[in-house]
Amino acid sequence: MTTFDETILDNLEIELPSWAFGNSGTRFKVFGTPGTPRTIHEKIADAAKVNELTGLAPSVALHIPWDTVDDYRVLGSYAADLGVRLGTINSNTFQDDDYKFGSLTHTDKTVRQKAIDHHLACIDVMGQTGSRDLKIWLADGTNYPGQGDIRGRQDRLAESLATIYQHIGDDQRLVLEYKFFEPATYVTDVPDWGTSYAHASALGERAMVCLDTGHHAPGTNIEFIVAQLLRLGKLGSFDFNSRFYADDDLIVGAADPFQLFRILFEVVRGGGLDTGSPVALMLDQCHNVEEKIPGQIRSVLNVQEMTARALLVDTDALTAAQEAGDVLGANAIMMDAFYTDVRPMLAQRRESRGLPADPMAAFATSGYAERIADERVGGTQSSWGA
């Protein structure tokens, strides 16, 4: 019988984003659905249901100001009562009119200070929630040659990040995400892992890189980036999703499960899932046409399945084949692991831990979707910006 390292799978935790449970859509339409959360409390309740059925998602990331509350300690207690905890705090400097031409890179010092102050407020939230990570993604950039001073924008970004970093606590981290385009199309101020790495390295040891699997140009070898950042000790977190064309924010593993397998192989090989690893895994997806809670369940199961397959790679045999120059033999070892169906083993593993063998089926028959559709009537459903 095929086996895998139980310790690594025991360490597998995948943070859920609060916004995945709100309404989202295409760039032209946001679709409402029955039972969509109206408050952060209802988002957390839905996330807790995912964790209850999968045992894989014990934390929920917040987005500020979308998830602003009067008392975050009370919110943390509410989450704990449901069996989850509050996780990464995500900032937002892309929905305010003042940020039309940039936030942390803006030429106007007043606008830059406003963006800095927002991040300092997020750090205050982290103090109340016990969150480790402040994740920064910037929409800053330009659309036309000459529109902005490329080097000057980098200088202002470095200065702004340094100011924020000074307020990061000893047990906290600043995690800088990158994206090669959108909304800026000529120059995005943090377009790639190298730029994020350069800024994080300049800041210090508590600054890390966040890798979003959808934020790369077509054909990019993402697993190489993963291996390099792990080698450099600067891979702080993942935002898992899937893409066919651009930043599609689809269910992780939906477009290219083999790519997800290759990425997770490098994560395992680089110690990213070892006990005490600094690497955090999170989903960053929008469920536009599919149901949200099942979409999150399917996503965490996809990550678990590909992790299990990655653990099946015979690394001793792989190394021997590589050193012998056995090209096809080495590739076959990888492919044998990828093609192994680990779902029966994972189902048995779940049952042995008091979890449903099939979390998707368990949710479908739980009555939870029907209950929240009846209960969550009236008010304003959560969506982009709330």
C-alpha positions as CSV (number, residue, x, y, z in Angstrom):
1,M,0.0,0.0,0.0
2,T,1.3,3.5,-0.9
3,T,2.1,5.6,2.2
4,F,3.1,9.2,2.8
5,D,4.6,11.2,5.6
6,E,1.8,11.8,8.1
7,T,3.7,14.5,9.9
8,I,3.8,16.7,6.9
9,L,0.1,16.3,6.3
10,D,-0.6,17.0,9.9
11,N,1.3,20.3,9.5
12,L,-0.9,21.3,6.5
13,E,-3.0,24.3,7.3
14,I,-4.6,26.5,4.7
15,E,-5.9,29.9,5.7
16,L,-9.2,31.0,4.2
17,P,-9.8,34.6,3.0
18,S,-12.9,36.3,4.5
19,W,-13.7,37.9,1.1
20,A,-14.1,34.5,-0.6
21,F,-17.4,34.1,1.1
22,G,-18.8,37.4,-0.2
23,N,-20.3,38.1,-3.6
24,S,-17.9,38.6,-6.4
25,G,-18.0,38.3,-10.2
26,T,-16.5,39.2,-13.5
27,R,-15.1,42.6,-14.3
28,F,-18.6,43.5,-15.5
29,K,-21.0,42.0,-13.0
30,V,-21.1,40.9,-9.3
31,F,-23.6,38.1,-8.7
32,G,-25.6,37.8,-5.5
33,T,-26.4,34.4,-4.1
34,P,-28.8,33.3,-1.3
35,G,-27.1,33.0,2.1
36,T,-24.2,35.2,1.3
37,P,-22.7,36.7,4.5
38,R,-23.6,40.2,5.4
39,T,-21.1,40.6,8.2
40,I,-17.6,39.4,9.1
41,H,-19.2,37.2,11.7
42,E,-21.2,35.4,9.1
43,K,-18.0,35.1,6.9
44,I,-16.2,33.5,9.8
45,A,-19.1,31.1,10.5
46,D,-18.9,29.9,6.9
47,A,-15.1,29.5,7.1
48,A,-15.6,27.5,10.3
49,K,-17.9,25.2,8.5
50,V,-15.1,24.5,5.9
51,N,-12.7,23.7,8.7
52,E,-15.3,21.6,10.5
53,L,-15.6,19.3,7.5
54,T,-12.0,19.2,6.3
55,G,-9.8,19.8,9.3
56,L,-7.5,21.9,7.0
57,A,-8.5,25.5,7.5
58,P,-8.2,26.7,11.1
59,S,-7.7,30.4,10.4
60,V,-9.4,33.2,8.6
61,A,-7.7,36.2,7.0
62,L,-9.2,39.6,7.4
63,H,-9.3,42.5,4.9
64,I,-9.2,46.0,6.3
65,P,-11.4,48.1,6.0
66,W,-13.8,45.5,4.6
67,D,-13.8,43.5,7.8
68,T,-13.6,46.4,10.3
69,V,-15.3,46.0,13.7
70,D,-15.3,47.9,16.9
71,D,-13.6,45.3,19.0
72,Y,-11.3,42.8,17.3
73,R,-10.7,40.9,20.6
74,V,-14.4,40.1,20.8
75,L,-14.3,39.0,17.1
76,G,-11.4,36.8,17.9
77,S,-13.4,35.2,20.8
78,Y,-16.3,34.7,18.4
79,A,-14.0,32.9,16.0
80,A,-12.5,30.8,18.7
81,D,-15.9,29.6,19.8
82,L,-16.4,28.3,16.3
83,G,-13.1,26.5,16.3
84,V,-11.0,28.9,14.1
85,R,-8.7,31.8,14.7
86,L,-8.1,35.2,13.0
87,G,-5.1,35.2,10.7
88,T,-3.4,37.5,8.2
89,I,-4.4,41.1,8.1
90,N,-4.6,42.4,4.5
91,S,-4.4,46.1,3.8
92,N,-6.3,48.0,1.2
93,T,-4.8,51.0,-0.7
94,F,-6.6,50.5,-4.0
95,Q,-10.2,51.6,-3.5
96,D,-9.8,55.2,-2.4
97,D,-10.0,58.0,-4.9
98,D,-6.8,59.5,-3.4
99,Y,-4.9,56.4,-4.6
100,K,-5.7,57.0,-8.3
101,F,-2.1,57.6,-9.1
102,G,-0.5,55.5,-6.4
103,S,-0.5,55.0,-2.6
104,L,2.9,54.2,-1.1
105,T,4.5,55.4,-4.3
106,H,2.5,58.6,-4.8
107,T,4.3,61.8,-5.6
108,D,2.2,63.6,-3.0
109,K,3.6,63.1,0.5
110,T,0.2,63.6,2.0
111,V,-1.3,60.7,0.0
112,R,1.7,58.5,0.9
113,Q,1.3,59.3,4.6
114,K,-2.4,58.4,4.4
115,A,-1.4,55.0,3.0
116,I,1.2,54.6,5.6
117,D,-1.2,55.5,8.4
118,H,-3.7,52.9,7.0
119,H,-1.0,50.2,7.4
120,L,-0.2,51.4,10.9
121,A,-3.9,51.0,11.7
122,C,-3.7,47.5,10.3
123,I,-0.7,46.8,12.7
124,D,-2.9,48.0,15.5
125,V,-5.5,45.4,14.4
126,M,-2.8,42.8,14.4
127,G,-2.1,43.6,18.0
128,Q,-5.7,43.0,19.0
129,T,-6.1,39.8,16.9
130,G,-2.7,38.2,17.6
131,S,-2.1,38.1,13.9
132,R,1.5,37.4,12.7
133,D,1.4,38.8,9.2
134,L,0.6,42.1,7.6
135,K,0.1,41.4,3.9
136,I,0.6,44.3,1.5
137,W,-0.5,44.2,-2.1
138,L,-0.3,47.4,-4.1
139,A,-2.2,48.5,-7.2
140,D,0.4,51.2,-7.7
141,G,1.8,51.6,-11.2
142,T,1.5,53.5,-14.5
143,N,-0.2,52.8,-17.8
144,Y,2.0,54.9,-20.2
145,P,5.7,55.5,-20.8
146,G,6.6,58.8,-19.2
147,Q,3.6,58.8,-16.9
148,G,5.8,58.3,-13.8
149,D,9.4,58.2,-12.8
150,I,10.1,54.5,-12.5
151,R,13.1,54.8,-10.3
152,G,11.5,57.6,-8.2
153,R,8.5,55.4,-7.5
154,Q,10.8,52.7,-6.2
155,D,12.6,55.1,-4.0
156,R,9.3,56.3,-2.5
157,L,8.1,52.8,-2.1
158,A,11.2,51.8,-0.2
159,E,10.8,54.8,2.1
160,S,7.2,54.1,2.8
161,L,7.8,50.4,3.5
162,A,10.6,51.3,5.8
163,T,8.3,53.6,7.8
164,I,5.7,50.8,8.1
165,Y,8.3,48.2,9.0
166,Q,9.5,50.2,11.9
167,H,6.2,49.5,13.6
168,I,6.1,45.8,13.0
169,G,6.4,43.9,16.3
170,D,9.1,41.3,17.1
171,D,6.6,38.5,16.6
172,Q,5.1,40.0,13.5
173,R,6.0,40.1,9.8
174,L,5.5,42.3,6.8
175,V,4.7,40.2,3.7
176,L,5.0,42.0,0.3
177,E,2.9,40.5,-2.5
178,Y,3.8,41.0,-6.2
179,K,1.7,41.1,-9.4
180,F,3.1,41.6,-12.9
181,F,0.1,43.7,-14.1
182,E,-3.3,44.9,-13.3
183,P,-4.6,47.5,-12.8
184,A,-1.4,49.1,-14.0
185,T,-0.4,47.8,-17.4
186,Y,2.9,49.6,-18.3
187,V,4.7,49.5,-15.0
188,T,3.5,47.8,-11.8
189,D,5.6,49.0,-8.9
190,V,5.9,45.5,-7.4
191,P,5.7,43.4,-10.6
192,D,7.7,40.3,-9.7
193,W,9.4,38.2,-7.0
194,G,12.7,39.9,-7.5
195,T,11.3,43.4,-6.7
196,S,9.5,42.1,-3.7
197,Y,12.6,40.2,-2.6
198,A,14.8,43.3,-3.0
199,H,12.5,45.4,-0.8
200,A,12.0,42.7,1.7
201,S,15.7,42.1,2.0
202,A,16.4,45.8,2.5
203,L,13.8,46.0,5.3
204,G,15.1,43.1,7.4
205,E,14.5,39.6,8.6
206,R,10.8,40.1,9.5
207,A,10.0,41.1,5.9
208,M,9.0,38.3,3.5
209,V,7.7,37.7,0.0
210,C,4.1,36.6,-0.7
211,L,3.7,34.5,-3.8
212,D,0.3,34.5,-5.5
213,T,0.1,31.6,-7.9
214,G,-2.1,33.6,-10.3
215,H,0.3,36.6,-10.5
216,H,2.7,35.5,-13.2
217,A,3.0,35.8,-16.9
218,P,2.0,32.8,-19.0
219,G,4.7,30.1,-19.0
220,T,6.4,31.3,-15.8
221,N,8.1,28.5,-13.9
222,I,6.5,29.2,-10.6
223,E,8.1,26.2,-8.8
224,F,11.5,27.7,-9.6
225,I,10.5,30.9,-7.8
226,V,9.3,28.8,-4.9
227,A,12.6,26.9,-4.7
228,Q,14.6,30.1,-5.0
229,L,12.7,32.0,-2.3
230,L,12.8,29.0,0.0
231,R,16.6,28.7,-0.6
232,L,16.9,32.4,0.3
233,G,14.8,32.1,3.4
234,K,12.3,34.8,2.1
235,L,9.2,32.9,1.2
236,G,6.7,34.1,3.7
237,S,3.3,33.0,2.3
238,F,1.3,31.7,-0.6
239,D,-1.9,33.0,-2.0
240,F,-3.3,29.9,-3.8
241,N,-5.6,30.2,-6.8
242,S,-5.7,29.1,-10.4
243,R,-5.6,30.9,-13.7
244,F,-6.1,30.3,-17.4
245,Y,-5.3,33.7,-18.8
246,A,-4.6,36.4,-16.2
247,D,-5.4,36.9,-12.5
248,D,-8.5,34.7,-12.8
249,D,-8.7,33.8,-9.0
250,L,-10.2,30.4,-9.8
251,I,-10.1,27.4,-7.6
252,V,-6.6,26.3,-6.9
253,G,-5.5,23.4,-9.1
254,A,-8.5,23.9,-11.5
255,A,-6.4,25.0,-14.5
256,D,-3.2,23.0,-14.0
257,P,-3.2,20.4,-11.2
258,F,0.2,19.2,-12.4
259,Q,1.6,22.7,-11.7
260,L,0.2,22.7,-8.2
261,F,1.8,19.3,-7.7
262,R,5.2,20.7,-8.9
263,I,4.9,23.7,-6.6
264,L,4.0,21.6,-3.6
265,F,6.9,19.2,-4.3
266,E,9.3,22.2,-4.0
267,V,7.5,23.4,-0.9
268,V,8.0,20.0,0.7
269,R,11.5,19.6,-0.6
270,G,12.5,23.0,0.8
271,G,11.0,22.4,4.2
272,G,8.1,24.7,3.7
273,L,5.7,22.3,5.5
274,D,8.1,21.2,8.2
275,T,7.2,21.9,11.8
276,G,8.0,25.5,12.6
277,S,8.2,26.5,9.0
278,P,7.7,30.2,8.3
279,V,5.7,29.5,5.2
280,A,2.0,30.3,5.4
281,L,-0.6,28.9,3.0
282,M,-3.7,30.8,2.1
283,L,-6.4,30.8,-0.5
284,D,-7.0,34.0,-2.5
285,Q,-10.0,33.2,-4.7
286,C,-13.3,34.7,-5.8
287,H,-16.2,32.3,-6.4
288,N,-18.1,34.0,-9.2
289,V,-20.5,31.4,-10.5
290,E,-19.9,28.4,-8.1
291,E,-21.2,28.1,-4.6
292,K,-18.8,29.7,-2.2
293,I,-18.5,27.3,0.7
294,P,-18.2,24.2,-1.5
295,G,-15.7,26.1,-3.6
296,Q,-13.5,26.6,-0.5
297,I,-13.9,23.0,0.5
298,R,-12.9,21.8,-2.9
299,S,-9.9,24.2,-2.9
300,V,-8.4,23.0,0.4
301,L,-8.9,19.4,-0.6
302,N,-7.1,20.1,-3.9
303,V,-4.1,21.4,-1.9
304,Q,-4.1,18.4,0.4
305,E,-4.3,16.0,-2.5
306,M,-1.4,17.5,-4.3
307,T,0.6,17.7,-1.1
308,A,0.0,14.0,-0.6
309,R,1.1,13.2,-4.2
310,A,4.2,15.3,-3.7
311,L,5.1,13.3,-0.6
312,L,4.9,10.1,-2.7
313,V,7.9,11.2,-4.8
314,D,10.8,8.7,-4.1
315,T,13.4,11.4,-3.5
316,D,16.3,8.9,-3.1
317,A,15.5,7.3,-6.4
318,L,15.0,10.8,-8.0
319,T,18.4,12.0,-6.8
320,A,20.1,8.8,-8.1
321,A,18.4,9.3,-11.5
322,Q,19.4,12.9,-11.6
323,E,23.0,12.2,-10.7
324,A,23.1,9.4,-13.3
325,G,21.8,11.7,-16.0
326,D,18.8,9.5,-16.4
327,V,16.4,12.1,-17.9
328,L,13.4,9.9,-18.5
329,G,13.9,7.9,-15.4
330,A,13.9,11.0,-13.2
331,N,10.8,12.3,-15.0
332,A,9.0,9.0,-14.6
333,I,9.5,9.1,-10.8
334,M,7.8,12.5,-10.7
335,M,5.0,11.3,-13.0
336,D,4.4,8.1,-11.1
337,A,3.7,10.1,-7.9
338,F,1.5,12.6,-9.7
339,Y,-0.7,9.9,-11.3
340,T,-1.2,8.1,-8.0
341,D,-4.8,8.4,-6.8
342,V,-4.4,9.4,-3.2
343,R,-8.1,10.2,-2.6
344,P,-9.0,6.8,-1.0
345,M,-6.2,7.1,1.4
346,L,-7.1,10.7,2.3
347,A,-10.7,9.7,2.8
348,Q,-9.6,6.9,5.2
349,R,-7.3,9.3,7.0
350,R,-10.2,11.8,7.5
351,E,-12.5,9.1,8.9
352,S,-9.8,8.0,11.3
353,R,-9.7,11.6,12.6
354,G,-13.5,11.9,13.0
355,L,-14.0,13.9,9.8
356,P,-16.3,13.0,6.9
357,A,-14.6,10.8,4.3
358,D,-16.2,13.1,1.6
359,P,-16.4,16.7,2.9
360,M,-18.2,17.9,-0.3
361,A,-21.0,15.3,0.1
362,A,-21.1,16.0,3.8
363,F,-21.7,19.7,3.2
364,A,-24.4,19.0,0.5
365,T,-26.4,16.9,3.0
366,S,-25.7,19.0,6.1
367,G,-28.6,21.5,5.5
368,Y,-26.2,24.4,6.3
369,A,-26.7,26.1,2.9
370,E,-30.4,25.9,3.2
371,R,-30.3,27.2,6.7
372,I,-28.2,30.3,6.0
373,A,-30.3,31.0,2.9
374,D,-33.4,31.2,5.2
375,E,-31.6,33.1,8.0
376,R,-29.7,35.7,6.0
377,V,-32.5,37.6,4.6
378,G,-32.4,41.4,4.5
379,G,-29.4,43.7,5.0
380,T,-26.6,44.1,2.6
381,Q,-24.7,41.2,1.3
382,S,-20.9,41.4,1.5
383,S,-19.2,42.1,-1.7
384,W,-16.1,43.9,-3.0
385,G,-15.4,46.7,-0.7
386,A,-17.5,45.5,2.2
